[in-house]
Structure formats: C-alpha cells, structure tokens
Amino acid sequence: MTDLAVVRWLEDLLRTEAAFDPEEAAQAAEACTNVRGSFSVNGAATAAAAAIASRRLPGRSEWWRTEGLREKAALLRGEPDNAAYPIAERLAEPAPDAWDPSWPEQKRFNAVDLPVGAKLGDEFIVGNGEGHRGRFRVAERNGSLGAELVSDFWSLSDEWDDAWEHVETLRRSQP
C-alpha cells in the first residue's frame, strides 16, 4: 500500500533537488515509501530530507552524480537511512566519532573520552558518525571527571522535520 500523493511528491523532489532522472526518481520514491508491503512515513521523510539537503552539499544536485553515487544507490534500493546518514555526517561540524546518542546518561558520563588537558567546566563536541553531535561539559561525580551532555543536534533535523510535516499534510489531504 502506498500514498500516491507522497510518492509523487518524493519523485518530484528527487528530480528537482537531487537531479535523479524520472525513472530513478520513480524507483527510489517507491522503494523508500514501501517497506515490506506497508507505507513508510519515516522512509518518505528520510529520503526527502536527503534530497532537500542537496541544497547544502558542495555542487548541490550534481553531488549525487559524482561523490553521492553510494547514497543514490541506497535510495534506489529503498534504504533512505544509508543515504541520509552519510549526508548528515558530511554536513555536520567536524567532530570525533566517539558517542552513541542512545547511551544512557551514566554510560555517556564514563564512556565519552575527555579531550587531552580538559578541565572541570570545559565544553567540547563529539559525533556519532551519522551527523548527530553532542555538546558535552566536563563534570565531576564522586571524585571522577566525566562528560555531561549539554545539548545534542542532528545536522538534518530541519530538513527531516519539514519533510515529515509535508508527508503528514499530504496524507491527511487524501480522501
């Protein structure tokens, strides 16, 4: 089952933002919105976020024909995460890949390596290799220094949120 309006919108987005040819756009839109026979809002929004992010890539839509061939192939296979995460990482602030956003607070405190020479109160940024960044502060607990999460952000959050909202609006407008 698919939501035809969403599939057509995603096709158009892939053609205009990512320079997919019409056949590729149709294939990728269908593959990313149809997961195991069910419509995927997440797949549609993630593929759309990747396409919209083209505006921020070097070379814009041409990036998909040069450096972005693996990401394009991922969309054609219906694997939007495998396209969006490398794009998000490329667009994110440079940072060591040293953190998993799903870690519980105590694990983050102990597992995130502190920068060499870090002092109590210093702040630093680490990433997860998928465009997610965390701002940490050196803190003390029970006589040990560790990393406390101050804030976190994903480099494609704005694109993904806009895409999700658009997909939901299209779905609500269909009879």
DRENLUM-172916 format. One record per residue (C-alpha): residue number from 1; residue in one letter; y negated, x, z. Coordinates in steps of 0.001 Angstrom, whole numbers, plus 524288, in hexadecimal, padded with zeros to 5 digits. Layout:
! residues N
SITE:NUM:a:Y:X:Z
...
! end
This chain:
! residues 175
SITE:1:m:80000:80000:80000
SITE:2:t:7F28D:80542:7FCA4
SITE:3:d:7E498:800BE:7FDF6
SITE:4:l:7E047:80102:7EFD2
SITE:5:a:7D1AB:801CD:7F2C7
SITE:6:v:7D3D8:80DB8:7FB68
SITE:7:v:7DC9C:81457:7F175
SITE:8:r:7D283:81221:7E6A1
SITE:9:w:7C779:81706:7EF5A
SITE:10:l:7CF41:82342:7F2CB
SITE:11:e:7D26F:8258F:7E465
SITE:12:d:7C405:824C8:7E117
SITE:13:l:7C080:82DDF:7EC40
SITE:14:l:7CA94:837EE:7E7E8
SITE:15:r:7C53C:8376F:7D9FF
SITE:16:t:7B6E8:8384F:7DDBC
SITE:17:e:7B737:84149:7E9A1
SITE:18:a:7C324:849BD:7E6F2
SITE:19:a:7C352:849AF:7D7FF
SITE:20:f:7D145:84482:7D714
SITE:21:d:7D4AC:83F46:7C9B5
SITE:22:p:7D7A2:83094:7C96A
SITE:23:e:7E672:8323F:7C9C4
SITE:24:e:7E5DD:83BF1:7D50E
SITE:25:a:7DC77:8333B:7DC82
SITE:26:a:7E563:8277A:7DADD
SITE:27:q:7F162:82F4A:7DF16
SITE:28:a:7EABE:83535:7EB02
SITE:29:a:7E486:82860:7EF4C
SITE:30:e:7F17A:82139:7EE8B
SITE:31:a:7F8EE:82C3A:7F538
SITE:32:c:7EF2B:82DBD:8006A
SITE:33:t:7EE06:81F2F:80336
SITE:34:n:7FC7C:81BE3:8026A
SITE:35:v:8046A:82209:80D5A
SITE:36:r:812BA:81E20:80D9E
SITE:37:g:80FAF:8114A:806E4
SITE:38:s:8045F:80D72:80FCD
SITE:39:f:7F5C0:80E55:80DBF
SITE:40:s:7EFAE:819A7:81551
SITE:41:v:7E19A:8183C:819BD
SITE:42:n:7E282:825EE:81F7A
SITE:43:g:7E78E:82B9E:812AB
SITE:44:a:7DCB4:82512:80AFD
SITE:45:a:7D215:82993:81464
SITE:46:t:7D756:83778:8151C
SITE:47:a:7D84E:838E4:80650
SITE:48:a:7CAB5:8331F:804E1
SITE:49:a:7C52C:83C63:80F29
SITE:50:a:7CAD8:847EA:807B8
SITE:51:a:7C4A4:84319:7FB15
SITE:52:i:7B778:8405D:80169
SITE:53:a:7B793:84DDC:807B4
SITE:54:s:7B70D:8536F:7F9E4
SITE:55:r:7A85B:851E3:7FAFF
SITE:56:r:7A849:85CDF:80510
SITE:57:l:7B1EF:8660B:7FE69
SITE:58:p:7AD7D:871A7:7F646
SITE:59:g:7ADEF:86CE7:7E844
SITE:60:r:7AE9A:85ED6:7ECEF
SITE:61:s:7B842:85710:7E49F
SITE:62:e:7BBFA:8631D:7DCA8
SITE:63:w:7C21A:868C7:7E903
SITE:64:w:7CDD9:85FCE:7E6D8
SITE:65:r:7D083:8667E:7D9A3
SITE:66:t:7CF9D:87453:7DEC8
SITE:67:e:7D19F:87729:7ED33
SITE:68:g:7D617:86964:7F0BE
SITE:69:l:7E26C:86871:7E883
SITE:70:r:7EB76:867CD:7F465
SITE:71:e:7E338:85D40:7FA9F
SITE:72:k:7E2F7:855A0:7EDDC
SITE:73:a:7F1C3:8569A:7ECEA
SITE:74:a:7F2CA:8518B:7FAE8
SITE:75:l:7EAFA:84567:7F75E
SITE:76:l:7F350:8434E:7EB43
SITE:77:r:7FF73:843CE:7F40F
SITE:78:g:7F991:83A25:7FDB0
SITE:79:e:7F6FB:84444:8085B
SITE:80:p:7E88F:8424A:80B62
SITE:81:d:7E92D:849F5:81830
SITE:82:n:7ED93:855F4:81084
SITE:83:a:7E147:854BC:8085B
SITE:84:a:7D780:850ED:812E0
SITE:85:y:7DB17:85AFD:81D49
SITE:86:p:7D93D:86728:814C7
SITE:87:i:7CC59:86191:80FBF
SITE:88:a:7C807:85EAD:81DA7
SITE:89:e:7CB80:86C82:821D7
SITE:90:r:7C3F4:87233:8166D
SITE:91:l:7B7DB:86A3A:819F8
SITE:92:a:7B88C:86CA7:8289D
SITE:93:e:7B152:8772A:83002
SITE:94:p:7B932:883DA:83016
SITE:95:a:7C13C:884CB:83C88
SITE:96:p:7CE1C:88A93:84100
SITE:97:d:7D9CB:8817E:83F7B
SITE:98:a:7DD3B:880F1:84DE3
SITE:99:w:7DDB3:872DF:8527B
SITE:100:d:7E4AB:865FF:85092
SITE:101:p:7DC0C:85A0E:85318
SITE:102:s:7E7DC:852A6:85861
SITE:103:w:7E9F1:85C39:8639D
SITE:104:p:7E7FD:8564F:8711B
SITE:105:e:7DC60:85B20:878DB
SITE:106:q:7E407:8646E:881BE
SITE:107:k:7EACF:86AE9:87642
SITE:108:r:7DDC5:86CAA:86F37
SITE:109:f:7D807:87320:87B45
SITE:110:n:7E303:87D14:87BEA
SITE:111:a:7E71F:87EAD:86DAA
SITE:112:v:7DA31:88063:86688
SITE:113:d:7D74F:88EE6:86666
SITE:114:l:7CA17:892AA:86BBC
SITE:115:p:7C1C7:89BB0:8635E
SITE:116:v:7C1C4:8A9F8:8677C
SITE:117:g:7B77E:8AC08:871F3
SITE:118:a:7B58B:89D6A:87460
SITE:119:k:7AEA9:899CB:880E4
SITE:120:l:7AE28:88D46:888B9
SITE:121:g:7A5E7:88349:88166
SITE:122:d:7A6E8:889C8:873F9
SITE:123:e:7A9C6:88086:868BC
SITE:124:f:7B1DD:88340:85C96
SITE:125:i:7B820:87C20:8511E
SITE:126:v:7C675:87BCA:84D31
SITE:127:g:7CD65:8745F:84262
SITE:128:n:7DA90:86E9C:83F34
SITE:129:g:7DC16:872CB:830F7
SITE:130:e:7D997:864D4:82C37
SITE:131:g:7CACD:86400:82D4D
SITE:132:h:7CA80:85FB3:83B7F
SITE:133:r:7C1BD:867C7:8445E
SITE:134:g:7C06D:8680B:852FA
SITE:135:r:7B4F7:86D45:85AAD
SITE:136:f:7BA0A:87313:86753
SITE:137:r:7B374:8783A:87392
SITE:138:v:7B8FE:882C3:87C44
SITE:139:a:7BBAA:87C87:88980
SITE:140:e:7C240:88046:8962E
SITE:141:r:7CD56:87910:89CE6
SITE:142:n:7D4B2:87E18:8A89D
SITE:143:g:7CF55:88BB2:8A66C
SITE:144:s:7D345:88C6E:89810
SITE:145:l:7CAB2:88BD9:88C08
SITE:146:g:7CE74:88287:88129
SITE:147:a:7C8FA:87A2B:8763B
SITE:148:e:7C374:86C8B:87877
SITE:149:l:7C12C:863F3:86C9C
SITE:150:v:7B2D1:8604D:86B69
SITE:151:s:7B37B:8590E:85E65
SITE:152:d:7BBBB:8583E:85233
SITE:153:f:7B972:8542C:84435
SITE:154:w:7C071:85352:83724
SITE:155:s:7B920:85822:82B39
SITE:156:l:7BCC1:84C0F:82332
SITE:157:s:7B9F9:841FD:82DCF
SITE:158:d:7AE61:83BF5:826C3
SITE:159:e:7B57A:83AFD:819B9
SITE:160:w:7C1BE:8358A:82019
SITE:161:d:7BA73:82B8C:82864
SITE:162:d:7B2BD:826D0:81C8A
SITE:163:a:7BF21:825F9:8145E
SITE:164:w:7C693:81E85:81EF5
SITE:165:e:7BB74:814CA:8204E
SITE:166:h:7BABE:812EF:8118D
SITE:167:v:7C979:810D9:81084
SITE:168:e:7C925:806C7:81B6C
SITE:169:t:7BD84:7FFCA:8152A
SITE:170:l:7C4B6:7FF03:80828
SITE:171:r:7D0F0:7F9E4:80EC3
SITE:172:r:7C975:7EF5C:81623
SITE:173:s:7C29B:7EAE6:809AE
SITE:174:q:7CF61:7E842:80282
SITE:175:p:7D500:7DA86:802AA
! end
